[in-house]
Amino acid sequence: MTTSRTARIAVPLLAALALAGCSFTSNNVSCSSNQCTATLTGEGSEASILGNSLVFAGTQDGRATLSVGDAEVSCATGESVSAGPLSLTCTSVEDDSVELTASLG
């Protein structure tokens, strides 16, 4: 019982800290102020970033395909793209993973 109660408290607390401009790290996402970095490994992997669900659909020809809500985008290492409410910069694209930086706007 204690574990589920702790999880119910921790998730909203992490969201509140992110909105307040504090830093936090959770699984594959690390946020500070209004910017987050994430590493997604494996097709279909998902992360919650700044209140948005980001899904990694895989890589092809050195480009990572990502979706945020109804928006689907692809980027290569060093490229920046807009996906829904997020601005994404792909910092590293590998065969089965992408590392990115995300911010609102």
N, C-alpha and C positions, 0 to 999 in steps of 0.2 A: 504494500500500500504506500509506503513512504516514497518509493521510486517514482510512481506515477504522479504523486502529489508534487514532488520536486520538479519533475518535467513540466507539469502544468504551470508552475511558478517561474521556472527558468526561461521558457520560451518567450512569454510576454516581457519579462525583464530584459532579455537580450534585445528585443525589438525596441523597447523604450530607451535603452542605452544608445542604440544606433541612431535613433531620432534625436537624441539629446546631444549628439556630437561626440560621444565617448567612443573608445575603442573596444572591440571584442573580437574573439576568434571562435568559430564553431565549425567542426568538421573540416570541410574544404574551403571555407569562406573566412576571410579576415577583413574587418571593416574599421575604418578610422574616419571620423567626421562624416562627410557625405560621399566617401569613396570606398569601394571594396575591391579586394582581389580574390580570385577563385581559381581553383584547378579542378576541372571536370575530366574524369577518366572513364572511358567506356561509353559506347553509344547508348543514349537514353539516360545518362546520368543527369542529375538535377540539383540545382541549388536555389535557395531563396536569397535574393539580393535586393536590399533596400525595398522590401515589400513586394517584390516581383519574382515570379518563378522563371528561372532560366534553365532551358533544357539543351543539352549537347546532342546533336543528331549524328555526329561523326565527322570524319575528314575525307577529303578527296582532292587530289592534286595540290596538296599543301594548304588547303583552305578548310577551316572549321565551319560547320553549319550549326547555327544556334537559333533557338526561338525563345521569344518573350511574349507570352500571350499569343495573339494572332500574327505577330510580326516574325518573319523568318529572315535571317541574314547570314552571310558568310564573310569570313575575313581570313587573311593570311597574317603571318607574323609581322607586327608593326603597324597594321592597318587599324583604323578606327571606323566604326559604323554606329548608326542609330538603330535601336531595336525597341519599339514601343517607347516607353518613358525613359529608357536607359541609353546612355552613351557608352559603348564598349570599345576597348582597345585590346586586341589579341596580342599578348606579349610573347607567347610561344605556342606554336601549333606542331604537334607530333602526330604520328600515325593513329593513336588511340586516345589522345588527350589534347586539351587546350587550357592554357593559362591566360587569364584575362584580368583587366581592370575595368570596373564599372562605376558609373556615377549617374545621378539623375540629370536629365537635360539632354 
